[in-house]
């Protein structure tokens, strides 16, 4: 599924960094490696350089920001190539800046919303645009704007709370690592090229890195300071977040929780030097984040399917569904064991979303690591379609299984390959399946030719 909005939102939502959206803090201040945590606290640091952009703040608040910048350098083992650019705004202006960032992506929301409704992931009465807007407004306590190279923080005349200081270390880490690794331009390019699964994996590296730095910072605090952080974290209002469908909540949390586990594994084996190497050769699929043992050797299988021509419809986007998206949809509808098995055999895929302004067509061509993986996915999709989608009883044919109701779906598997088609216009099912099978057969023929000729 397309994760542009979810990936963008995850980079802005404080809740994911703090507690995984569960209402309890999932991170820990226990040591993450054999490397002792820095013991420097804000109160112990002497700073000499105040940050530009903070002139209107009281001197003690400016000094606190500068101290946090120095602590971030110490925690992360890097120095700012130039002082971070801090922009201090009112709380209302901060919320408006976030909404403005959201507005451009919301222009493409109708196709996503139609797809999520077709798949039974959101209710018909859910206003997805309002949900995203509320999510962006509820939890933001400052963020790093990579396009402008700015750390945007709300105005606070009385200094920062324990949670705000930890959040600032997290965001200052983004500013610091972007100066060294230039991740923002690369991440934006992945989104612009509709490489959403790869973008989600790269975001997990970015957020996992900052989350690790935040945790190392927390290790260096006194017991009283840590207690204040946890107390404030437990008090965060998560009403909007908790009201969101599970797949959205899980997607927002993914780059922080799974990203941290991925980066922590690198850090345990090679320190921040190993993390730096990961920026040079980033993970290319969410599969590599979910199972870090798959990184870097288990690269995604390239799967190709030419865009289908569907009369009256436009191709909204074509991308990679990825292991994460399978896990997100299955976790919301099926049991965890089924989800883990079905999503875990992912090898590669490509999918297309076609939209006519009202109805939507999804065509997904998947290739498992082995034939058993495609069969496990076929069984899970059968359960999923029956449980979540507005379709009738399955009709089995020699080529696959068709479901026809108010919506329609098709599932067929051949060896390690699987084809999944879903549409909110049941009259289109047969023609779309026929075109998709022709496109899949063309890809199979190309692969066979390449193998025969040694290509």
C-alpha positions in Angstrom: 0.0 0.0 0.0 1.1 3.5 -0.5 2.9 4.9 2.5 3.7 8.5 1.5 1.3 10.1 3.9 2.1 7.6 6.7 5.9 7.9 6.2 5.6 11.7 6.2 3.4 11.7 9.3 5.8 9.4 11.1 8.6 11.9 10.8 6.5 14.5 12.6 4.5 12.7 15.3 6.0 12.9 18.7 3.8 10.0 20.0 5.6 7.3 18.0 9.0 8.4 19.4 7.8 8.4 22.9 5.5 5.4 23.5 4.8 3.4 20.4 1.2 4.6 20.5 0.2 2.2 23.2 -0.2 4.6 26.0 2.9 3.2 27.7 6.5 4.0 27.0 8.0 1.1 25.0 11.6 2.4 25.0 14.0 1.7 27.8 16.9 3.5 29.5 18.8 0.3 30.1 22.2 0.3 28.3 21.9 -0.7 24.7 25.4 -1.9 24.2 28.7 -2.5 26.0 29.6 1.1 25.4 29.0 3.2 28.6 26.4 5.9 28.1 27.6 9.5 28.4 26.9 10.9 31.8 26.8 14.6 30.8 23.5 16.2 31.7 22.2 19.6 30.7 23.0 21.0 34.1 26.6 19.9 33.9 27.4 21.2 30.4 29.1 24.5 29.8 28.2 26.1 26.5 29.7 29.1 24.9 27.9 29.4 21.5 24.2 30.4 21.5 22.2 29.3 18.5 21.0 31.6 15.8 17.2 32.0 15.5 16.7 31.9 19.3 17.4 35.6 20.0 13.9 36.4 21.2 14.0 33.7 23.9 15.3 34.3 27.5 19.0 33.8 27.8 18.6 30.7 30.0 16.4 29.1 27.4 18.9 29.9 24.6 21.6 28.4 26.8 19.6 25.3 27.3 19.1 24.8 23.6 22.8 25.3 23.0 23.6 22.8 25.7 21.3 20.3 24.1 23.1 20.8 20.8 26.4 20.0 22.5 25.0 17.0 24.3 23.7 15.7 21.0 27.1 16.0 19.5 28.6 14.0 22.4 25.9 11.4 22.4 26.0 10.8 18.6 29.8 11.1 18.2 29.6 13.7 15.5 30.0 17.5 15.4 27.8 19.9 13.6 29.4 21.1 10.4 27.6 24.3 11.0 25.4 25.4 13.9 21.9 24.0 13.7 19.3 26.5 12.4 16.6 26.8 15.1 13.3 28.5 14.3 11.2 29.4 17.3 7.5 29.7 16.7 4.3 29.9 18.7 2.3 26.8 19.3 -0.4 27.8 16.8 2.2 28.6 14.2 3.9 25.2 14.8 0.6 23.5 14.2 -0.1 25.5 11.0 3.4 24.7 9.6 2.7 21.0 10.1 -0.7 21.3 8.4 0.9 23.2 5.5 3.3 20.3 5.0 0.4 17.9 5.0 -1.7 19.9 2.4 0.3 18.9 -0.7 0.0 15.2 0.0 -3.7 15.5 0.8 -4.4 16.4 -2.8 -3.7 12.8 -3.7 -5.6 11.3 -0.8 -8.9 10.2 -2.6 -7.2 7.3 -4.4 -5.6 6.1 -1.1 -8.9 6.5 0.8 -10.8 4.5 -1.9 -8.2 1.8 -1.7 -8.3 1.5 2.1 -12.1 1.4 2.0 -12.0 -1.4 -0.7 -9.6 -3.4 1.4 -11.8 -3.0 4.5 -9.1 -1.1 6.4 -11.2 2.0 7.2 -14.9 2.4 7.8 -17.1 4.1 5.2 -17.8 7.0 7.7 -14.2 7.7 8.5 -13.0 11.1 7.2 -9.4 10.1 6.4 -8.3 13.7 5.6 -9.6 14.9 9.0 -7.9 12.1 10.8 -4.5 12.9 9.2 -5.0 16.6 10.0 -5.9 15.8 13.6 -3.0 13.4 14.0 -0.6 16.1 12.7 -2.0 18.6 15.1 -2.2 16.5 18.2 1.3 15.3 19.0 3.8 17.6 17.4 6.2 19.2 19.9 8.8 20.3 17.4 10.4 18.8 14.3 13.3 18.9 11.9 12.4 20.4 8.5 15.0 18.8 6.2 14.0 20.9 3.2 14.7 24.1 5.0 17.4 22.7 7.2 15.6 24.0 10.2 14.8 22.7 13.7 11.3 24.1 14.4 10.4 24.3 18.1 7.5 26.0 19.9 8.2 29.2 21.9 8.7 28.4 25.6 9.5 31.2 28.0 10.0 28.9 30.9 12.5 26.4 29.5 11.8 22.9 28.4 10.3 19.9 30.2 12.0 16.6 30.5 10.1 15.2 27.5 10.7 18.3 25.4 14.5 18.1 26.1 14.6 14.4 25.0 12.5 15.3 21.9 14.9 18.1 21.1 17.9 15.7 21.3 16.0 13.4 18.9 15.4 16.2 16.4 18.9 17.7 16.8 20.2 14.3 15.9 18.3 14.5 12.7 19.8 18.0 12.0 23.3 16.6 12.8 23.1 13.4 10.8 21.5 15.2 7.8 24.5 17.5 7.7 26.8 14.5 7.6 24.8 12.0 5.5 22.4 14.2 3.5 19.6 11.8 4.1 16.7 14.3 3.5 17.3 14.7 -0.2 17.6 10.9 -0.7 14.5 10.2 1.3 12.4 12.8 -0.6 13.7 11.4 -3.9 12.4 7.9 -2.9 9.0 9.4 -2.2 8.9 11.4 -5.4 9.8 8.2 -7.4 6.9 6.3 -5.7 9.4 3.9 -4.0 7.4 3.8 -0.9 8.5 0.5 0.7 12.2 1.5 0.2 11.4 4.9 1.6 9.8 3.3 4.7 12.9 1.3 5.2 15.2 4.3 4.9 13.0 6.3 7.3 13.4 3.5 9.8 17.1 3.9 9.6 16.8 7.7 10.1 14.3 7.5 13.0 16.0 4.5 14.5 19.3 6.4 14.6 17.7 9.4 16.4 15.8 7.2 18.8 19.0 5.4 19.8 20.6 8.8 20.4 17.6 9.9 22.5 17.8 6.7 24.6 21.6 7.1 25.2 20.8 10.7 26.3 18.2 9.4 28.7 20.7 6.9 30.1 22.9 9.8 31.2 20.2 11.6 33.2 19.7 11.3 36.9 17.0 9.0 38.3 14.9 12.1 39.1 15.2 13.4 35.5 14.3 10.0 34.1 11.3 9.8 36.3 10.1 13.2 35.1 10.5 12.1 31.5 8.4 8.9 32.1 5.8 10.7 34.1 5.3 13.3 31.3 5.3 10.6 28.6 2.5 8.7 30.3 0.4 11.9 30.4 0.4 12.5 26.7 -3.1 12.9 25.2 -3.4 10.2 22.6 -7.1 10.3 21.9 -6.8 10.9 18.1 -4.0 8.4 17.7 -5.8 5.7 19.6 -8.9 6.3 17.5 -7.1 5.7 14.2 -7.3 2.3 12.5 -4.6 -0.1 13.7 -2.8 -0.2 10.3 -2.2 3.5 10.5 -1.0 3.4 14.1 1.3 0.5 13.4 2.7 2.2 10.3 3.4 5.4 12.3 5.2 3.5 15.0 7.2 1.3 12.7 10.1 3.6 11.9 10.7 4.3 15.6 10.2 0.8 17.2 11.4 -1.4 14.3 13.9 1.2 13.2 15.4 1.4 16.7 15.8 -2.4 16.8 17.5 -2.3 13.4 19.9 0.5 14.3 20.6 -0.9 17.8 21.7 -4.2 16.1 24.2 -2.2 14.0 25.3 -0.2 17.0 25.9 -3.3 19.1 28.1 -4.9 16.4 30.0 -1.8 15.2 29.0 1.3 17.1 28.0 4.4 15.2 30.5 3.5 12.5 28.3 0.7 11.5 25.3 3.1 11.4 27.3 5.4 9.1 27.9 2.5 6.8 24.2 1.9 6.7 23.7 5.4 5.4 26.1 4.7 2.6 24.3 1.4 1.7 20.8 1.8 3.1 18.2 -0.9 3.6 16.2 -1.3 0.4 13.1 -3.0 1.8 11.0 -3.1 5.0 11.8 -6.8 5.1 15.4 -5.9 6.0 14.1 -3.7 8.9 11.6 -6.3 10.2 14.3 -9.0 10.1 17.7 -7.3 10.5 19.4 -10.6 9.7 18.2 -10.0 6.1 20.3 -6.9 5.8 22.2 -6.3 3.6 22.4 -9.7 1.8 18.7 -10.3 1.2 17.9 -7.8 -1.5 14.4 -7.6 -2.9 13.6 -9.6 -6.0 12.8 -7.3 -8.9 9.2 -7.9 -10.1 8.0 -6.1 -13.2 4.5 -5.6 -14.6 3.7 -3.1 -17.3 0.9 -0.6 -16.4 -2.5 -1.9 -17.4 -4.8 0.1 -19.6 -8.2 0.3 -18.0 -10.8 2.4 -19.8 -11.9 5.4 -17.8 -9.2 4.9 -15.2 -5.9 6.6 -14.6 -2.9 5.0 -13.1 -2.6 6.8 -9.7 0.7 5.2 -8.8 2.8 2.0 -9.1 5.1 0.9 -6.4 6.2 -2.0 -4.1 3.7 -3.2 -1.5 6.4 -4.8 0.7 6.5 -7.0 3.7 5.4 -4.2 6.0 2.2 -3.5 4.1 1.2 -7.1 4.1 1.9 -7.2 7.9 -0.1 -4.0 8.5 -3.2 -5.3 6.7 -3.1 -8.8 8.1 -2.4 -7.7 11.6 -5.5 -5.6 11.6 -7.8 -8.4 10.4 -6.1 -11.8 11.0 -4.3 -13.3 13.9 -0.6 -12.6 14.5 0.6 -16.0 13.7 -1.1 -16.1 10.3 0.2 -12.6 9.6 3.8 -13.4 10.5 3.9 -16.5 8.3 2.1 -14.9 5.3 4.1 -11.7 5.3 7.4 -13.3 6.2 8.0 -15.1 2.9 8.1 -11.9 0.9 10.6 -11.8 -1.8 9.5 -8.9 -4.0 6.4 -7.5 -5.7 4.9 -4.7 -7.8 1.5 -3.2 -7.6 -0.7 -0.7 -9.4 -3.6 1.5 -8.2 -6.0 2.7 -10.9 -8.6 5.4 -10.0 -11.4 7.1 -11.8 -12.4 9.6 -9.1 -14.8 7.2 -7.4 -13.9 3.5 -8.0 -10.5 2.0 -7.5 -8.6 -1.0 -8.9 -5.6 -2.7 -7.2 -3.4 -5.1 -9.1 -0.6 -6.8 -7.1 2.0 -9.2 -8.5 4.0 -10.9 -5.9 7.0 -13.3 -5.8 7.8 -15.3 -2.7 11.2 -16.6 -1.7 9.8 -20.1 -2.5 6.5 -21.7 -3.8 5.5 -22.4 -0.2 5.6 -18.7 0.5 3.2 -17.9 -2.3 0.9 -20.6 -1.1 1.0 -19.2 2.5 0.2 -15.8 1.2 -2.7 -17.1 -1.0 -4.3 -18.8 2.0 -3.9 -15.6 4.1 -5.4 -13.4 1.4 -8.3 -15.8 1.1 -9.0 -15.4 4.8 -8.4 -11.7 4.6 -10.7 -11.0 1.6 -13.5 -13.1 3.2 -13.2 -11.3 6.6 -12.5 -7.7 5.6 -13.9 -7.0 2.1 -17.4 -6.6 0.9 -17.4 -9.6 -1.4 -19.5 -12.7 -1.9 -18.6 -16.4 -1.5 -15.5 -17.6 -3.3 -15.8 -19.1 -6.8 -13.0 -21.5 -7.6 -11.7 -22.0 -11.2 -8.8 -23.8 -12.7 -6.9 -20.5 -12.8 -7.7 -19.0 -9.4 -10.4 -17.9 -7.0 -12.9 -15.1 -7.7 -15.0 -13.2 -5.1 -17.9 -11.1 -6.4 -20.2 -8.9 -4.2 -20.5 -5.1 -3.9 -16.7 -5.3 -4.5 -14.7 -8.0 -6.2 -11.3 -9.8 -5.8 -9.2 -12.4 -7.5 -6.4 -14.6 -6.1 -4.2 -17.0 -8.1 -0.8 -18.6 -7.4 1.6 -20.3 -9.7 4.8 -21.5 -8.1 6.4 -18.7 -6.2 4.3 -16.1 -8.0 0.9 -14.7 -6.9 -1.6 -12.4 -8.5 -4.1 -10.4 -6.4 -6.7 -8.1 -8.0 -9.3 -6.1 -6.1 -11.8 -3.6 -7.4 -14.8 -1.6 -6.2 -16.4 -2.1 -9.6 -17.2 -5.8 -9.9 -18.0 -5.5 -13.6 -14.3 -4.9 -14.2 -12.9 -8.0 -12.5 -12.8 -10.4 -15.4 -11.2 -7.9 -17.9 -8.6 -6.6 -15.4 -7.6 -10.2 -14.4 -7.2 -11.1 -18.1 -5.0 -8.1 -18.7 -3.0 -8.7 -15.5 -2.4 -12.3 -16.5 -1.2 -11.2 -19.9 1.2 -8.7 -18.2 2.4 -11.3 -15.7 2.9 -13.9 -18.5 5.0 -11.3 -20.4 7.2 -10.8 -17.4 7.6 -14.6 -16.9 8.6 -14.9 -20.5 11.2 -12.2 -20.2 12.6 -13.9 -17.1 12.8 -17.2 -18.8 14.6 -15.7 -21.8 17.1 -14.0 -19.5 17.8 -17.3 -17.7 18.2 -19.2 -21.0 20.6 -16.6 -22.4 22.5 -16.2 -19.2 21.2 -12.6 -18.8 
